[in-house]
Amino acid sequence: MSEPHVVIDVRMLRHAGIGTYIRNVVPRVIAAHPNWRFTLLAAPQAFPDWQTNGNTVVTTCASDIYTVREQLEIPLRIPRRADLFWSPHYNVPVLSRLPLVVTVHDVCHLAMTELYGGAARSAYAKFMFGAVRHRASEILFDSDFTRTEFIRHVGEPRRATTALLGVDAVWRLAGETVRPHERPYVLFVGSAKPHKNLGALLEAFGMSREEIPDHDMVLLGSFRRQRTIDSTAIAHANSLGDRVRIVADLGDEAVRAYVAHAAALVLPSLYEGFGLPAVEAMAAGCPCLVSNAASLPEVCATGALYCDPTNPADIARQLVRLLSDTELRATLVRAGRLRAAALDWDETARHTTSALNRALGTELRVA
């Protein structure tokens, strides 16, 4: 029996969220299997630069995600004698007959159709998630919440594993960076996609401005180059004057500086498959106010303060409480650091390699 040959789609390498997952998990999986062969399908502008022990080939795959073109191109890029395809997102190659392992980060497009409307988008999500359920030998979920949601909206998978995400150790040293904003500030990290609930956060900040007059609001992320964006929230941000600042396109160290020096990170999402910005903030010693919905209570546990994301008045109330209660802040910093320390990319990679091994053990061809 020949050594396994695994194909991995890493086209989203430079994205936030899923890109962080790829950058942290894929190199660990490759390092754990020096005798395996890997083919990485990479976007032309986002080639991986990690060490691969000579067992890895990178192949250009120029197609955009969520397109018909990717479904036609990916099968052409898969080597003839490959044994397994690992997709780190649900846009799996439906025309490929290879055994399949898939990582599902959330099922937002099925669970929140009222925010992500449109017949074509809904039909695409239903079709692709259905293909994942029926085709995948193994499905990896970021949280038990996402696993439960998949079963509720798609159906019972053939085999499922929850592999919580991790946090890089560099976040624990983020406080050593230079303070990036002169005044105290509350930080939001993410996008203006509807489920991020940015509009409610800005409404809450407007309600609480007189009670926290020394604090600005910094919105950190990408708010323009996206298919689905809450333009009303962006307009609201612009209407709040110079106490709200939008910061985009920063390097990793600059992002860590904003997080580490924030008075608080607020993540009031209506829906999250994991909530990586909150975990990174906890690791950096930044107290967090997060939604009491979706995966966030599972992921943050006792390391964060919670609010009702559907109630801007409650977001405002909890924000004022967090900024004004010194003892509460110190408690959350301690608990947050402990919770973040328990979330390890090495553990995520270990669950992933186990899933790949199981899929290969049942499907591997004899040479």
Secondary structure, 3 states (H helix, E strand, C coil): CCCCEEEEECCCCCCCCHHHHHHHHHHHHHHHCCCCEEEEEECCCCCCCCCCCCCEEEEECCCCCCCHHHHHHHHHHCCCCCCEEEECCCCCCCCCCCCEEEEECCCHHHHCCCCCCCHHHHHHHHHHHHHHHHHEEEEEECCHHHHHHHHHHCCCCCCEEECCCCCCHHHHHHHHCCCCCCCCEEEEEEECCHHHCHHHHHHHHHHHCCCCCCCEEEEEEECCCCCCCCHHHHHHHHHCHHHEEEECCCCHHHHHHHHHCCCEEEECCCCCCCCHHHHHHHHCCCCEEEECCCCHHHHHHHHCEEECCCCHHHHHHHHHHHHHCHHHHHHHHHHHHHHHHCCCHHHHHHHHHHHHHHHHHHHCCCC
